[in-house]
Amino acid sequence: MQTDTTGTTRTTGTGSRIATVLLMVSTVLMGLMAGLFFAFDVSVMPGLAQGDEQTYVTAMRNINAVIDGNALFGAVFVAALLAAAASAVVEFRKGRRGTAVWAGAAAALYLVVLVVTFTVNIPLNNELAGVGGAAKPAGSSIVDRFEGTWVTANIVRTLLCTAALTALARALVLYGRATAR
């Protein structure tokens, strides 16, 4: 640590490199997740909605199967939370409270994304996977029941993930100011 002529404490050395890498990695991972959710909002779901029910069901089943079996997706999905939380802890320990608060806010926002995913989107995906064909239960199609809730939950995930990305961007700005020479 060094203190400049204005009294600002700046951290240098290996600890700063680790903090830099963590903040950058968490920002990139969060951006990837926000982009994935956004792509579903603006292209995948509207595109599927323009087709017939059987195509919708088949496509969503295939998309979910690919995502479920994709180790790279799984790693990014989990690592976005872990990297943001680790950034917050490292920044807090380094005494950069402002940066830590923003990184911690990003981790908290993304944790809510995970809660929405595990309590809304995944159960709906599982329900869709369990329906034979494009059967129409009790007056409404499975697509109608699935689509309204799933799409709304995904918009929530997009907004939360984008807010988390914004928080990490702010953390990077504060980190840059605190560690500038």
N, C-alpha and C positions, 0 to 999 in steps of 0.2 A: 504494500500500500504506500502511496505517496500523497502528500498534501501539497497542493499548489499555492501560489501566492494569494489566491482568493479564499483559501481555507477549505476548498473542495477536496474531499478525499477521493483518490482514484486508485483502483485496483489494477495491478499489473501481474504478469507471470502466468504460470500454468493454470491457476485457478480461474483466471480471466479467460483463458483459451477454452477451458471446459465449459464455462458459463456461456461463452459466445457460441460454441457448437450446440449446446443444449437449446439455447434460444432460437438459433437458426433452424435446427432440426424440428423443433416443436412447431415453429411457424410454417415450415414447408408441409409437415404432416397435417396440420390443421387446414392448410390451404387445399391439400388434396381431398380431405374429407368434405370440406365445404363445397368444393367443386363437384364432387360425386353427387352430393345431395341436390345441388343446384341443377345438375344435368338431368336428374330425374324430374325435377319440377318443371323445367322448360322444354324438355324434349321427349324423354322416355315415356312418361305417363300421359302427356297429351297425345303423343303419337299412338300409343296403345289404345287410348280411348276412342280413336277414330276408326278402329277396326271392329270386327265382330267379337262376340263374347268368348268363343272358343280360342281365337287367336290371342286375345288378352290373357286368358287363363294360362294357356300353353307358354306364352312368352314370359309371363311373370314367374311361372314355375321354373323355366329354364334360367332366367336371370338369377333367381334366388339360389338355385342349385350351383351355378357358377360362382356366385359370391360366397356361398357357404363352403365350397371346396377350394377356395383360393387362399393359399397361405400368405401371399403378399398382401392381399386385402386385409386379412386377419391381423397381420403384423402392424400395418398402418393404422387400422381401426383401434387397436389397443395402445400402440406406441404414441399416438397423438396425446392421449391422456397422461401416460407415464412421463413423456418428455416435458409436457407443460408443468406437471406437478414437480418434477425434478428441477426444472428451471426456477420455479417459485422457491423451493427449498434452498437451492444454491444461492440465489440472489438474497434471500433473507439472511442466510449465514454470512454472506459477504457484506452485510449492512446496507445493501441497496434496497431499502424498503419499498420505494415507489415501484421499482421494477418487479419486485417480488409480489406486490399486490396485484399488478396487472397480469403477471404470469399465473398467479393463483386464481384470479378471476377467470382467466381462459380455461384453466383446469376445471374449475367449478361449472362453468357453462358447458364444457364438453361432457362432464359427468352427467349433466341433465340430458344431453343428447343420447348418451348410452342408456339412461333410464327410459327415455321415450322409445328408443330402439327395442329394448328388451321387454317393455311392457305393452307396446302397441304394435310396432311394425313386425317384429318376429312372430308374435302369436297370430297375426293376420296372415303372414306368409305361410305359417304352418297350417292354418285353417284352409287356405287356398290349396295347398298341396294335398290336403286330405279329401277334397271334393272331387268326385268322379265326373269327368267331362265338364260340361257347362250346365249342369243341372240347375233348375230354378227353384230354390227353396221358398216356400210360403209367400208367394206373390212378388218377390223381388229377386233379381238375379244375384248370384254370388259376386259378380263384378260390381254391382251397385253397392252392396254392403261393404265389400273390400275397398273399393276405390275411394269413396268419400272419406273414410276414416284414415286410410293409409296415406292418401295424398295430403290431407291436412296435417297429419303427424310428420310427414316428410318436410312440409313447409316449415313447421316448427323446428325441426332438426337443422334445416338450412339456415334459418335466422339465428339460432343459437350458435351454430358452428361459425357463421360469419361474424357474429359478435365476439366469439372466442378468438378468431383470427385477428380481428381488429384490436383486441386486448393484447395479443402477442406483438402486433405491430407497434403498439404504444410502448410495450415493455422493451422492445428493441431500441426505440428512440431514446428512452430513458437510460437504458444500458449504455448506448453509444455516448450520451452526454456524460455519464458517470465515469466512463473509462477512457475518454479522449485525452490525449496528451497535450 
